[in-house]
Structure formats: C-alpha cells, structure tokens
Amino acid sequence: MNKTLNLSYNKILNKEFSPNRKGYSSHEVDEFLDLILQDYTIFENIIKDYDSLKKDAKKLKEENKRLEIENAMLKKRFEGIKEFDNKANYDNLELYKRISKLEKALYVAGVDPTKVK
C-alpha cells in the first residue's frame, strides 16, 4: 500500500468544488472524498503499527527488567560460590598438608598409618 498522503491541511481547507445546476459536481466531490478515505486508511494503519510497537516495547522493557534482576541475583550467587570455592580449596590444601605431616610422624614412630583404625 502506498504510504504517501494525498492531501494536506491546506489542500483540504482550500479545496473548491466546481458548481453546477444542482450544487457541486458529485463526481468531483466523490473523487475528493476518495482521496480523504485513502489518507485515513494510511492514518489508521500508522496508528495500528504504533500501538503494536508500543505493546512490543512495553513487553521488552518488562523482559529487560526481569533479566536485569535475574542477572544481579546470579552475579551475587556466583560471587558467593567463588569465595566458597577458593576458601574450600585453601582449606583442603591445608588439610592435605596436615595429614601428610601426621602420616610422616606416625611412620617415624613406627606405626603404619594405613592400619590405624
């Protein structure tokens, strides 16, 4: 469909119809009204498109807000996991070193650590 408007405010305001015996030429008036109808069809389509875009924008804003909240929650959650993981790795390494020292001490004392209950 052609989206170029046929008329403007001034064209409508300044339109003069040719007079005939019964008033104005009905053919001329009908042609002018057809142009107005074509323009109104374009306006209606533009309004529908605009309303549809507004609805889509509203949905996208809501989705964006939801995703930002979810992103913030996940960042906070992963920070906690990262801190816990680093601490756990450090604690495990310290425990491994301590066990190794205790096993050496048991071997020095003549006790086999694999047989201790």
C-alpha positions as CSV (number, residue, x, y, z in Angstrom):
1,M,0.0,0.0,0.0
2,N,1.2,3.5,-0.8
3,K,2.1,5.4,2.4
4,T,2.3,8.8,0.7
5,L,-0.5,11.1,1.8
6,N,-2.7,12.6,-1.0
7,L,-3.8,15.7,0.9
8,S,-2.6,18.2,3.4
9,Y,-4.3,20.5,5.8
10,N,-4.2,23.4,3.3
11,K,-5.3,21.3,0.4
12,I,-8.4,20.2,2.3
13,L,-9.1,23.7,3.7
14,N,-8.7,25.5,0.3
15,K,-10.5,22.9,-1.8
16,E,-13.1,24.5,-4.1
17,F,-15.6,22.4,-6.0
18,S,-17.0,23.4,-9.4
19,P,-20.6,24.5,-9.1
20,N,-23.3,23.0,-11.4
21,R,-27.1,23.4,-11.5
22,K,-27.7,21.1,-8.5
23,G,-24.9,22.5,-6.3
24,Y,-21.5,20.9,-6.8
25,S,-20.3,18.2,-9.1
26,S,-20.9,14.9,-7.4
27,H,-18.1,13.2,-9.4
28,E,-15.6,15.9,-8.2
29,V,-16.8,15.6,-4.5
30,D,-16.6,11.8,-4.7
31,E,-13.1,11.9,-6.0
32,F,-12.1,14.2,-3.2
33,L,-13.7,12.0,-0.6
34,D,-11.9,9.0,-2.1
35,L,-8.6,10.8,-1.5
36,I,-9.6,11.6,2.1
37,L,-10.5,7.9,2.6
38,Q,-7.2,6.8,1.3
39,D,-5.4,9.1,3.7
40,Y,-7.5,7.9,6.6
41,T,-6.6,4.3,5.8
42,I,-3.0,5.2,5.9
43,F,-3.5,7.0,9.2
44,E,-5.3,4.0,10.7
45,N,-2.5,1.7,9.6
46,I,0.1,4.0,11.1
47,I,-1.9,4.1,14.4
48,K,-2.2,0.3,14.5
49,D,1.6,0.0,13.8
50,Y,2.3,2.5,16.5
51,D,0.1,0.7,19.1
52,S,1.6,-2.6,18.2
53,L,5.1,-1.2,18.6
54,K,4.2,0.4,22.0
55,K,2.9,-3.0,23.2
56,D,6.1,-4.7,22.0
57,A,8.3,-2.0,23.6
58,K,6.4,-2.5,26.9
59,K,6.9,-6.2,26.8
60,L,10.6,-5.8,26.0
61,K,11.1,-3.3,28.9
62,E,9.4,-5.8,31.3
63,E,11.6,-8.6,30.0
64,N,14.7,-6.5,30.2
65,K,13.9,-5.5,33.8
66,R,13.3,-9.2,34.7
67,L,16.6,-10.2,33.1
68,E,18.5,-7.5,34.9
69,I,17.1,-8.6,38.3
70,E,17.9,-12.3,37.4
71,N,21.4,-11.2,36.3
72,A,22.1,-9.4,39.5
73,M,20.9,-12.4,41.6
74,L,23.1,-14.8,39.6
75,K,26.1,-12.5,39.9
76,K,25.6,-12.3,43.7
77,R,25.2,-16.1,43.8
78,F,28.3,-16.8,41.8
79,E,30.4,-14.4,43.9
80,G,29.4,-16.4,47.0
81,I,30.3,-19.7,45.2
82,K,33.6,-18.3,44.0
83,E,34.5,-17.2,47.5
84,F,33.4,-20.5,49.0
85,D,35.3,-22.5,46.3
86,N,38.5,-20.5,46.9
87,K,38.2,-21.0,50.7
88,A,37.4,-24.7,50.3
89,N,40.4,-25.2,48.0
90,Y,42.7,-23.5,50.5
91,D,41.2,-25.5,53.4
92,N,41.6,-28.7,51.5
93,L,45.2,-28.0,50.7
94,E,45.9,-27.2,54.4
95,L,44.2,-30.4,55.5
96,Y,46.2,-32.4,53.0
97,K,49.5,-30.9,54.3
98,R,48.5,-31.6,57.9
99,I,47.6,-35.3,57.1
100,S,50.8,-35.7,55.3
101,K,52.8,-34.4,58.3
102,L,50.8,-36.7,60.7
103,E,51.5,-39.7,58.5
104,K,55.2,-38.9,58.5
105,A,55.1,-38.6,62.2
106,L,53.4,-42.0,62.5
107,Y,56.0,-43.6,60.2
108,V,58.8,-42.1,62.3
109,A,57.0,-43.5,65.5
110,G,56.9,-46.9,63.8
111,V,53.2,-47.1,63.2
112,D,51.8,-47.8,59.7
113,P,49.1,-45.1,59.1
114,T,47.1,-47.4,56.7
115,K,46.5,-49.9,59.6
116,V,45.3,-47.3,62.1
117,K,41.6,-47.5,62.9
